Amino acid sequence: MFEYAFMRRAFAVGLLLGVIMPCIGVMIVLKRLSMLGDALSHTSLAGVAAGLLLDIDPVLGATATCVAAAFGIEVIRKKIPQYAELSIAVMLSAGVGLAGVLSGFVRNAAGFNSFLFGSIVAITPGELTATAVISVLVLAAFVLLYKELFAIALDENAAHRAGVPVGAVNSLYTILTAATVSVAARTVGALIVSSMLVLPVACAMQVARSYKQTVLFSILFAEGFIAAGLTLAFYAGLKPGGTIVLLGVGCLLV
C-alpha cells in the first residue's frame, strides 16, 4: 500500500488532520456548537463554486467563505445568546442556498463534486504542504492558548470576568477553525467534515475523566479511525471519507 505515493500523501494528510480536528472539535462540542462544522463545511461549497467560477484555487475560496461564515455565526450568537444554535441554522441555510445557486454556473462539475465527499487519495504535494502549515498553526495556538481555551469552553462569561481576552481568542480560533474545515473539506469531503470534528470527541468523552484526557483520547480515536479507514478503503475499494466516518460511528456505538 505504501509503495504508492498517493497513499503516502493520503496517510500524511490524514494523520495531520487527526491531530488538529479533535483540537477544534473539543472546543466546538464543549461550547454546544456541534453542528458548527456542518455549517462551515456546507458554506465552504459556496467558496469552492466561486473559486471555480473565478478560476482561482477553490481551497482559497472555501477558506474565505468559511472565515466569513464563522464570524457571522459569532456575531449572531452574541446577539441572541439564549438561542446560540439558531446562528448555525441561519448560516447553514445561507451557505447551502449560495452554494446551490453558484454551482449551477460551474462548468467543471467533477471539480465541484470532489469537494462533496473528498478525495484524500488524490492529494497533491501542494495541498499536503498547506495542510501541514495549517496543522502547525492550529496546534501551536491550541498549546499556547490551552488555559484560555479551557476557561472559555467551561464558561465564557466567567472567563471574561477572570480577565481572559475572550474576543481575541475566539476570533483567532474562529479563523483557524475555518481554515481547518476548508482543508478537511478537500480531503475527507464537505458533507462529512462535521462528523470528523465531533465523533472522536464523542468517543473520547465515554472514557476520559478530564479535559486533558478528552483532548488526548480524541486525537487517539481520530488517528485510529483515519488509519484504519484508509487501509480498509484501499483494500476493499471503498470511499475513504465515508469509511473513516462509519468506523467512528461504529466505535461510538460499541
Salt bridges, closest charged atoms under 4 A:
ASP38 OD1 - HIS42 ND1 3.44
GLU74 OE1 - ARG77 NH2 3.01
GLU127 OE2 - ARG186 NE 2.87
GLU156 OE1 - ARG77 NH2 3.50
